[in-house]
Amino acid sequence: MFLRLALRLQLFHYSIFRFYPKIKDSVKLSFWQPVKRKTIFLMGISNQLKNQHLLWRAGFGPDTVPVDELSSDSNKKLIKAIFKASEKVPAYIDVADPAIKEIYQGMEEMYRQKRQLTEEQRKLVRDRSRDGIRALNLTWLNQMVHSEQQLREKVSLFWHGHFACRTVNIVHQQQLLDAIRRNALGKFPDLLREVSKSGAMLNFLNNNQNRKDHPNENFAREVMELFTLGRGNYTEDDIKEAARAFTGWGSNASGNFVFRKNQHDTAKKKVLGKSGNFNGDDILDILIQHPQTAQYITRKVYRYFVNETENEEQIKWLADRFYKGGYDISALFQDIFTSDWFYDQRNVGSIIKSPVLLIAGIRRAIPMEISNEEVQITLQRLLGQQLFYPPNVAGWPGGKNWIDSSSLMLRLRIPQMIYAEDTLTLKPKDDDDQMMGMKDQGDRKQKMKAFAQKRGGGQVIAATVNWDAYTKLFEKISREKLLPAISSSVLQTSNSVTVSTLDKYIDNSSRENYIRSATIQLMSTPEYQLC
């Protein structure tokens, strides 16, 4: 309730009604005045709402499922189907240019011969890696939208933020993504170990520079603070000692893990009260054996998939079972989605959709093909969550941080932009990682302008929507019940938009146009930002 109120106060503060004249009366009434007219209420938790809640939290929202099926389908059978669909090991996403892979594969031999890449090769690596990461972004986003493995992709998105990593190396980046997607629903120790030994993470956290007599503490610190125990559950001495254990861990140019024995500190170390001649694997074992790791991971999962307002009793119950069950990630989510409290009214419609969830959710709800797919990357940047570009090592903060003065208006405009093929005139802030160093080169203004024209503002969301497939979802609904049915399908909140007011601004020229315009208007309300 507090989250919804805070969102509404921000909406008022940013003068939403000036931008949305067609729905402003409806939004004002539902926000600020007691409504005595006919309204759309979600009384209790219906079976339809339970199933939609599950589909939003265990995936990226409902796709083209008829309303009557969502109402009648067994929640238990739906849970079972969701887990079964995500059992299969996902295919490796490989979008890297063959020329890039060939260069990386040959670099080890070049190093042995003390040769360097030519300027032409360096330019090729920069340009093709940049394009490759953009292709990886869109390919994975399409998986989120279309894959039957909704749970695997949603949990992978969570781990993508948990194991936040930036690298302009497309080969390393897609290796890390593969490690996350394959292990997303497996055992956390396996996921932790594989991510920790990935070329992307070892380079990002500087462990290739971690050598005996000159230990680099960055990797050890983040493994404890962000990946396992959480801040405040270790000492600085623990970090220093663990860093010594991780000496010698590195990767080659192709991203494969390499243990450089001559760089490893073989002396005795003491970490979290345990002493021994530890190596990196020993440290990971010690961290896994600590119950605080289960508590820390479970708390993050709870905040992401259940509610940002924590319930200590529920978190403790989940964490204890997670720890005793050998850190089985799939079992943790089984415990969450099969618990009665997961479907409590306070948890439904309580989470602000992340930008990626918002984009993917709209695309799943209204089947469409976007001809200029890269506009989605521009939207990600404008909204504050571009895949493979986390803001820092801690990942995206999420929650109310998704909503600010620069993103809120755009969030509410997206459905209208798709409907009308409107122009996206905003331009993302500069990011030198994404500009590939262009900010620091000569003739900066000209290059930045060219980049912006190619990648940035002034784009139309050129979407071809399959409205026939969408309107068919409501073919069994009578005309007088149509708007309540659309609203209950589109929105997850009990604070409703007024039917009598919203009805004034819907296209009544035909049943099909009524369904289309009502859906877009409802998606343009603040309530749609919540799931």
C-alpha positions as CSV (number, residue, x, y, z in Angstrom):
1,M,0.0,0.0,0.0
2,F,2.8,2.4,0.8
3,L,4.5,1.6,-2.5
4,R,1.4,2.4,-4.4
5,L,0.9,5.7,-2.5
6,A,4.5,6.7,-3.1
7,L,4.2,6.0,-6.8
8,R,1.1,8.1,-7.0
9,L,2.6,11.0,-5.1
10,Q,5.5,11.0,-7.5
11,L,3.1,10.9,-10.5
12,F,1.3,13.9,-9.1
13,H,4.6,15.7,-8.4
14,Y,5.7,15.2,-12.0
15,S,2.4,16.6,-13.4
16,I,1.3,13.4,-15.2
17,F,-2.1,14.9,-16.2
18,R,-0.5,17.5,-18.4
19,F,0.9,14.8,-20.6
20,Y,-2.2,12.5,-20.7
21,P,-5.4,14.5,-21.3
22,K,-7.4,11.5,-22.4
23,I,-7.0,9.6,-19.2
24,K,-6.3,12.4,-16.7
25,D,-9.9,12.6,-15.4
26,S,-10.0,8.9,-14.8
27,V,-6.6,8.9,-13.0
28,K,-7.4,11.9,-10.9
29,L,-10.7,10.4,-9.7
30,S,-9.2,7.0,-8.9
31,F,-6.3,8.6,-7.1
32,W,-7.7,11.5,-5.1
33,Q,-11.5,11.3,-4.8
34,P,-13.9,8.9,-3.3
35,V,-15.6,7.2,-6.2
36,K,-19.3,6.4,-5.8
37,R,-19.8,5.2,-9.4
38,K,-19.4,1.8,-10.9
39,T,-15.7,0.8,-10.6
40,I,-13.6,-2.2,-11.3
41,F,-12.7,-3.9,-8.0
42,L,-10.6,-7.0,-7.4
43,M,-12.4,-8.5,-4.4
44,G,-10.1,-10.9,-2.7
45,I,-7.8,-13.0,-4.8
46,S,-9.6,-14.7,-7.7
47,N,-8.2,-17.7,-9.5
48,Q,-7.5,-15.5,-12.5
49,L,-5.6,-13.0,-10.4
50,K,-3.6,-15.8,-8.7
51,N,-2.6,-17.2,-12.0
52,Q,-1.7,-13.8,-13.5
53,H,0.3,-13.0,-10.3
54,L,2.2,-16.3,-10.8
55,L,2.9,-15.6,-14.5
56,W,4.3,-12.1,-13.7
57,R,6.5,-13.3,-10.9
58,A,7.6,-16.6,-12.4
59,G,8.0,-15.1,-15.9
60,F,7.3,-12.0,-17.9
61,G,3.5,-11.9,-17.6
62,P,0.7,-13.7,-19.5
63,D,0.9,-14.2,-23.2
64,T,-2.1,-14.7,-25.5
65,V,-4.2,-16.8,-23.0
66,P,-8.0,-16.4,-23.1
67,V,-9.4,-14.8,-20.0
68,D,-11.7,-17.8,-19.3
69,E,-8.7,-20.1,-19.3
70,L,-6.8,-17.9,-16.8
71,S,-9.9,-18.0,-14.6
72,S,-10.5,-21.8,-14.8
73,D,-6.9,-23.2,-14.9
74,S,-5.7,-24.9,-11.7
75,N,-3.0,-22.8,-10.0
76,K,-1.2,-26.0,-8.9
77,K,-1.2,-27.4,-12.5
78,L,0.1,-24.1,-13.8
79,I,3.0,-24.1,-11.3
80,K,3.8,-27.6,-12.4
81,A,3.7,-26.7,-16.0
82,I,6.0,-23.6,-15.5
83,F,8.7,-25.7,-13.8
84,K,8.4,-28.5,-16.3
85,A,8.8,-26.1,-19.2
86,S,12.1,-24.8,-17.7
87,E,13.7,-28.1,-17.1
88,K,15.5,-28.3,-20.4
89,V,19.1,-27.0,-20.6
90,P,18.9,-23.8,-22.7
91,A,20.7,-23.5,-26.0
92,Y,23.9,-21.4,-26.0
93,I,23.3,-17.9,-27.4
94,D,26.2,-17.3,-29.8
95,V,26.1,-14.0,-31.6
96,A,29.8,-13.3,-31.7
97,D,31.4,-12.5,-35.0
98,P,33.6,-15.5,-36.2
99,A,36.4,-13.1,-36.9
100,I,36.3,-11.9,-33.2
101,K,36.4,-15.5,-31.9
102,E,39.3,-16.3,-34.2
103,I,41.3,-13.3,-32.9
104,Y,40.7,-14.2,-29.2
105,Q,41.6,-17.9,-29.9
106,G,44.9,-16.8,-31.4
107,M,45.9,-14.2,-28.8
108,E,47.5,-16.7,-26.4
109,E,49.9,-17.7,-29.1
110,M,50.5,-14.1,-29.9
111,Y,51.3,-13.3,-26.3
112,R,53.8,-16.1,-26.2
113,Q,55.5,-14.7,-29.3
114,K,55.4,-11.2,-27.7
115,R,53.3,-9.9,-30.5
116,Q,50.5,-7.3,-30.2
117,L,47.2,-6.8,-32.1
118,T,47.4,-4.5,-35.0
119,E,45.4,-1.3,-35.0
120,E,43.1,-2.8,-37.6
121,Q,42.5,-5.8,-35.4
122,R,41.9,-3.6,-32.3
123,K,39.3,-1.6,-34.3
124,L,37.6,-4.8,-35.5
125,V,37.4,-6.1,-31.9
126,R,35.9,-2.8,-30.7
127,D,33.4,-2.5,-33.4
128,R,32.3,-6.1,-33.6
129,S,32.2,-6.5,-29.8
130,R,29.9,-3.5,-29.5
131,D,27.6,-4.8,-32.2
132,G,27.8,-8.3,-30.7
133,I,26.7,-7.2,-27.2
134,R,23.7,-5.3,-28.7
135,A,22.8,-8.4,-30.6
136,L,23.1,-10.5,-27.4
137,N,20.8,-8.0,-25.7
138,L,18.1,-8.3,-28.3
139,T,18.4,-12.1,-28.7
140,W,18.1,-12.6,-24.9
141,L,15.2,-10.2,-24.7
142,N,13.4,-12.1,-27.4
143,Q,13.9,-15.3,-25.4
144,M,12.3,-13.6,-22.4
145,V,9.3,-12.7,-24.6
146,H,8.9,-15.9,-26.6
147,S,10.5,-18.8,-24.8
148,E,8.4,-21.3,-23.0
149,Q,11.1,-21.4,-20.3
150,Q,9.7,-18.3,-18.6
151,L,10.9,-19.2,-15.1
152,R,14.5,-19.9,-16.3
153,E,14.7,-16.6,-18.1
154,K,13.2,-14.6,-15.3
155,V,15.5,-16.2,-12.7
156,S,18.4,-15.7,-15.1
157,L,17.5,-12.0,-15.2
158,F,17.7,-11.9,-11.4
159,W,21.1,-13.6,-11.4
160,H,22.2,-11.2,-14.2
161,G,21.7,-8.4,-11.6
162,H,23.1,-10.3,-8.7
163,F,26.3,-11.2,-10.5
164,A,26.6,-7.8,-12.1
165,C,29.4,-7.6,-14.6
166,R,30.4,-5.2,-17.4
167,T,32.7,-6.2,-20.2
168,V,33.0,-5.1,-23.8
169,N,34.3,-8.6,-24.7
170,I,31.4,-10.2,-26.5
171,V,32.9,-13.7,-26.2
172,H,33.3,-13.4,-22.4
173,Q,29.9,-11.8,-22.0
174,Q,28.0,-14.6,-23.8
175,Q,30.0,-17.2,-21.8
176,L,28.9,-15.6,-18.6
177,L,25.3,-15.4,-19.7
178,D,25.4,-19.1,-20.7
179,A,26.7,-20.0,-17.2
180,I,23.9,-18.1,-15.6
181,R,21.1,-19.5,-17.8
182,R,22.3,-23.1,-17.5
183,N,22.6,-22.9,-13.7
184,A,19.8,-20.5,-13.0
185,L,17.5,-23.2,-11.5
186,G,20.3,-25.6,-10.4
187,K,22.4,-25.6,-7.2
188,F,23.7,-22.2,-6.1
189,P,27.2,-23.6,-5.3
190,D,27.6,-24.7,-8.9
191,L,26.3,-21.3,-10.2
192,L,28.7,-19.4,-7.9
193,R,31.7,-21.5,-8.8
194,E,31.1,-21.2,-12.6
195,V,30.4,-17.5,-12.5
196,S,33.5,-16.9,-10.3
197,K,35.7,-18.8,-12.7
198,S,34.3,-17.0,-15.8
199,G,36.7,-14.9,-17.8
200,A,34.2,-12.0,-17.7
201,M,34.0,-11.9,-13.9
202,L,37.7,-12.5,-13.2
203,N,38.7,-9.7,-15.5
204,F,35.9,-7.3,-14.4
205,L,37.0,-7.8,-10.7
206,N,40.7,-7.6,-11.5
207,N,41.6,-11.1,-10.3
208,N,44.0,-11.5,-13.3
209,Q,46.1,-9.0,-11.3
210,N,45.9,-11.0,-8.1
211,R,49.3,-12.4,-7.4
212,K,51.2,-13.7,-4.4
213,D,53.1,-10.9,-2.6
214,H,50.9,-8.4,-4.4
215,P,47.3,-9.5,-3.7
216,N,44.4,-7.7,-5.3
217,E,41.4,-7.7,-2.9
218,N,38.7,-6.6,-5.3
219,F,37.5,-10.1,-6.3
220,A,37.5,-11.5,-2.8
221,R,35.6,-8.4,-1.5
222,E,32.8,-8.6,-4.0
223,V,32.4,-12.4,-3.7
224,M,31.8,-11.9,0.0
225,E,29.8,-8.6,-0.1
226,L,27.7,-9.1,-3.2
227,F,27.6,-12.8,-4.1
228,T,27.4,-14.6,-0.8
229,L,27.5,-13.2,2.8
230,G,26.4,-9.6,2.3
231,R,28.0,-6.6,3.9
232,G,28.7,-6.7,7.6
233,N,29.1,-10.4,7.9
234,Y,32.9,-10.6,7.4
235,T,36.0,-8.6,8.4
236,E,38.6,-6.8,6.5
237,D,41.1,-9.5,7.6
238,D,38.7,-12.1,6.1
239,I,38.9,-10.2,2.7
240,K,42.7,-10.0,2.8
241,E,43.1,-13.6,3.6
242,A,40.6,-14.7,1.0
243,A,42.3,-12.6,-1.6
244,R,45.5,-14.5,-0.9
245,A,43.6,-17.7,-1.5
246,F,42.4,-16.5,-4.9
247,T,45.9,-15.6,-6.1
248,G,46.7,-17.4,-9.4
249,W,43.0,-17.5,-10.5
250,G,42.7,-16.0,-14.0
251,S,41.5,-16.6,-17.5
252,N,43.0,-16.7,-21.0
253,A,41.9,-14.5,-23.9
254,S,39.2,-17.1,-24.9
255,G,37.6,-16.7,-21.5
256,N,38.7,-20.1,-20.1
257,F,39.7,-20.4,-16.5
258,V,43.4,-20.7,-15.8
259,F,45.1,-21.5,-12.5
260,R,48.6,-20.0,-12.6
261,K,50.3,-22.0,-9.9
262,N,53.5,-19.9,-9.7
263,Q,51.3,-16.9,-8.8
264,H,49.4,-18.6,-6.0
265,D,50.2,-17.9,-2.3
266,T,50.6,-21.3,-0.7
267,A,51.0,-20.1,2.9
268,K,48.4,-20.6,5.6
269,K,45.3,-18.4,5.6
270,K,42.5,-17.8,8.2
271,V,39.0,-17.0,6.8
272,L,35.8,-16.7,8.8
273,G,37.4,-18.5,11.7
274,K,38.8,-21.4,9.7
275,S,42.5,-22.0,9.0
276,G,44.3,-23.8,6.3
277,N,46.4,-23.7,3.1
278,F,43.3,-22.5,1.2
279,N,42.9,-22.0,-2.5
280,G,40.0,-20.2,-4.2
281,D,37.7,-23.3,-4.3
282,D,38.2,-23.7,-0.6
283,I,37.1,-20.2,0.1
284,L,33.9,-20.7,-2.0
285,D,33.2,-23.9,0.0
286,I,33.6,-21.9,3.3
287,L,31.2,-19.2,2.1
288,I,28.7,-21.8,1.0
289,Q,28.9,-23.6,4.3
290,H,28.1,-20.4,6.2
291,P,24.3,-20.1,6.9
292,Q,24.4,-16.4,6.3
293,T,24.9,-17.0,2.6
294,A,21.5,-18.8,2.4
295,Q,20.0,-15.9,4.4
296,Y,21.5,-13.3,2.1
297,I,20.5,-15.0,-1.2
298,T,17.0,-15.8,0.1
299,R,16.4,-12.2,1.2
300,K,17.3,-10.9,-2.2
301,V,15.1,-13.5,-3.9
302,Y,12.2,-12.6,-1.7
303,R,12.5,-8.8,-2.4
304,Y,12.7,-9.5,-6.2
305,F,10.0,-12.2,-6.5
306,V,7.6,-11.6,-3.5
307,N,7.7,-8.2,-2.0
308,E,10.2,-5.4,-1.2
309,T,8.6,-5.2,2.3
310,E,10.3,-8.2,4.0
311,N,8.5,-10.7,6.1
312,E,11.2,-12.1,8.4
313,E,9.3,-15.2,9.4
314,Q,8.8,-16.2,5.8
315,I,12.4,-15.4,4.8
316,K,13.8,-17.4,7.7
317,W,11.6,-20.4,6.8
318,L,12.7,-20.2,3.1
319,A,16.4,-19.7,4.0
320,D,16.5,-22.6,6.4
321,R,15.0,-24.9,3.8
322,F,17.4,-23.5,1.1
323,Y,20.4,-24.2,3.3
324,K,19.4,-27.6,4.5
325,G,18.4,-28.6,0.9
326,G,21.8,-28.0,-0.4
327,Y,21.0,-24.6,-2.0
328,D,18.6,-26.1,-4.5
329,I,17.4,-23.0,-6.4
330,S,14.5,-24.7,-8.1
331,A,13.3,-26.0,-4.7
332,L,13.5,-22.5,-3.3
333,F,11.1,-21.2,-6.0
334,Q,8.8,-24.2,-5.5
335,D,8.6,-23.2,-1.8
336,I,7.7,-19.6,-2.8
337,F,5.2,-20.2,-5.5
338,T,3.3,-23.0,-3.7
339,S,3.0,-21.0,-0.4
340,D,-0.4,-19.6,0.4
341,W,1.2,-16.3,1.6
342,F,2.7,-15.7,-1.9
343,Y,-0.8,-15.0,-3.1
344,D,-1.7,-12.7,-0.2
345,Q,-3.3,-9.5,-1.3
346,R,-0.3,-7.5,0.0
347,N,2.0,-9.2,-2.4
348,V,-0.1,-8.9,-5.5
349,G,0.6,-5.8,-7.5
350,S,3.3,-4.7,-5.0
351,I,6.4,-4.6,-7.2
352,I,7.3,-1.9,-9.7
353,K,8.2,-3.6,-13.0
354,S,11.8,-3.3,-14.0
355,P,12.3,-1.7,-17.5
356,V,13.1,-5.1,-19.1
357,L,10.1,-6.7,-17.4
358,L,7.9,-3.8,-18.6
359,I,9.1,-4.1,-22.2
360,A,8.9,-7.9,-22.3
361,G,5.5,-7.9,-20.6
362,I,3.9,-5.5,-23.1
363,R,5.3,-7.6,-26.0
364,R,3.9,-10.8,-24.4
365,A,0.5,-9.3,-23.7
366,I,0.1,-7.8,-27.1
367,P,1.7,-10.1,-29.8
368,M,3.8,-7.9,-32.0
369,E,6.8,-7.8,-34.3
370,I,9.2,-4.9,-34.0
371,S,11.0,-4.2,-37.2
372,N,13.5,-1.7,-35.7
373,E,14.4,-3.9,-32.7
374,E,17.3,-1.6,-31.6
375,V,14.8,0.9,-30.4
376,Q,14.3,-1.4,-27.4
377,I,17.9,-0.8,-26.4
378,T,17.3,2.9,-26.5
379,L,14.3,2.4,-24.3
380,Q,16.3,0.3,-21.9
381,R,18.9,3.0,-21.6
382,L,16.3,5.7,-21.1
383,L,14.5,3.7,-18.4
384,G,17.7,2.8,-16.6
385,Q,18.2,-0.9,-17.2
386,Q,20.3,-1.9,-20.2
387,L,21.1,-5.6,-20.3
388,F,24.9,-6.2,-19.8
389,Y,25.5,-2.7,-18.6
390,P,24.7,-2.7,-14.9
391,P,25.4,0.7,-13.2
392,N,28.1,-0.8,-10.9
393,V,29.2,-4.0,-9.3
394,A,26.1,-4.1,-7.1
395,G,23.8,-4.2,-10.1
396,W,20.5,-2.4,-10.4
397,P,19.0,-1.2,-7.1
398,G,15.4,-1.8,-8.4
399,G,12.2,-1.1,-6.5
400,K,11.3,2.6,-6.3
401,N,14.6,3.5,-7.9
402,W,13.0,2.5,-11.3
403,I,10.7,5.5,-11.0
404,D,12.2,9.0,-11.4
405,S,11.4,12.2,-13.3
406,S,13.2,11.1,-16.4
407,S,11.7,7.7,-16.7
408,L,8.2,7.9,-15.4
409,M,6.7,9.8,-18.3
410,L,8.3,7.6,-20.8
411,R,7.0,4.4,-19.1
412,L,3.5,5.7,-19.4
413,R,4.0,6.7,-23.1
414,I,5.3,3.4,-24.4
415,P,1.9,1.7,-25.0
416,Q,0.7,4.8,-26.9
417,M,3.9,5.0,-28.9
418,I,3.4,1.4,-30.0
419,Y,-0.2,2.0,-30.8
420,A,0.4,5.1,-32.8
421,E,4.0,4.4,-34.0
422,D,5.0,7.6,-32.3
423,T,8.5,9.0,-32.4
424,L,10.9,8.5,-29.5
425,T,12.7,11.8,-29.4
426,L,14.5,11.5,-26.1
427,K,18.2,10.6,-26.2
428,P,20.0,8.5,-23.6
429,K,22.9,9.9,-21.5
430,D,26.4,9.2,-22.8
431,D,28.1,6.1,-21.6
432,D,31.7,5.7,-22.6
433,D,31.5,1.9,-22.3
434,Q,28.8,1.8,-24.9
435,M,30.4,4.5,-27.0
436,M,33.6,2.4,-27.1
437,G,35.9,5.3,-26.2
438,M,34.4,7.8,-28.7
439,K,34.0,10.4,-25.9
440,D,37.7,10.8,-25.5
441,Q,38.6,10.9,-29.2
442,G,39.0,14.0,-31.4
443,D,36.1,15.7,-33.2
444,R,33.9,14.4,-30.4
445,K,30.8,16.4,-31.3
446,Q,30.6,15.0,-34.8
447,K,31.1,11.4,-33.7
448,M,28.6,11.7,-30.9
449,K,26.0,13.2,-33.3
450,A,26.6,10.3,-35.7
451,F,26.3,7.8,-33.0
452,A,23.1,9.3,-31.6
453,Q,21.5,9.4,-35.1
454,K,22.4,5.7,-35.6
455,R,21.6,4.4,-32.1
456,G,19.8,7.1,-30.2
457,G,16.8,9.4,-30.3
458,G,14.4,10.2,-33.2
459,Q,13.3,6.6,-33.5
460,V,9.8,5.3,-34.2
461,I,8.7,2.1,-32.4
462,A,7.8,0.3,-35.7
463,A,5.6,-2.5,-34.3
464,T,3.2,-4.6,-36.2
465,V,0.6,-5.8,-33.7
466,N,-1.4,-8.9,-34.2
467,W,-4.6,-7.4,-32.9
468,D,-6.7,-10.2,-34.2
469,A,-5.0,-12.7,-31.9
470,Y,-5.4,-10.3,-29.0
471,T,-9.0,-9.4,-29.5
472,K,-9.8,-13.1,-29.8
473,L,-8.9,-13.5,-26.1
474,F,-12.1,-11.7,-25.2
475,E,-14.5,-13.3,-27.8
476,K,-16.6,-15.0,-25.1
477,I,-17.0,-11.8,-23.0
478,S,-20.3,-9.9,-23.4
479,R,-20.2,-6.2,-24.3
480,E,-21.3,-4.9,-20.9
481,K,-18.6,-7.0,-19.2
482,L,-15.8,-6.2,-21.7
483,L,-14.1,-3.3,-19.9
484,P,-14.0,-5.0,-16.5
485,A,-12.6,-8.2,-18.2
486,I,-9.9,-6.2,-20.0
487,S,-9.0,-4.3,-16.8
488,S,-8.7,-7.5,-14.7
489,S,-6.5,-9.0,-17.4
490,V,-4.2,-6.0,-17.9
491,L,-3.9,-4.7,-14.3
492,Q,-2.7,-6.5,-11.1
493,T,-3.8,-3.8,-8.6
494,S,-7.0,-3.6,-6.7
495,N,-7.0,0.3,-6.9
496,S,-9.0,0.5,-10.1
497,V,-9.6,3.0,-12.9
498,T,-13.2,4.2,-13.0
499,V,-15.2,2.5,-15.7
500,S,-17.7,5.3,-16.3
501,T,-14.8,7.8,-16.8
502,L,-12.5,5.7,-18.8
503,D,-15.3,4.5,-21.1
504,K,-15.6,8.1,-22.4
505,Y,-12.2,7.9,-24.0
506,I,-12.4,4.5,-25.7
507,D,-13.0,4.0,-29.4
508,N,-16.5,2.6,-29.7
509,S,-16.6,2.4,-33.5
510,S,-16.3,-1.4,-33.3
511,R,-15.8,-4.2,-30.8
512,E,-12.2,-4.7,-32.0
513,N,-11.4,-1.0,-31.7
514,Y,-12.9,-0.9,-28.3
515,I,-10.7,-3.7,-27.0
516,R,-7.6,-2.2,-28.6
517,S,-8.1,1.3,-27.3
518,A,-9.2,0.1,-23.8
519,T,-6.1,-2.0,-23.5
520,I,-3.8,0.8,-24.5
521,Q,-5.5,3.3,-22.2
522,L,-5.2,0.8,-19.3
523,M,-1.5,0.1,-20.1
524,S,-0.9,3.9,-19.9
525,T,-2.1,4.2,-16.3
526,P,0.2,4.2,-13.3
527,E,-1.4,0.9,-12.1
528,Y,0.2,-0.9,-15.0
529,Q,3.6,-0.1,-13.7
530,L,3.0,-2.6,-10.9
531,C,2.8,-6.4,-10.9
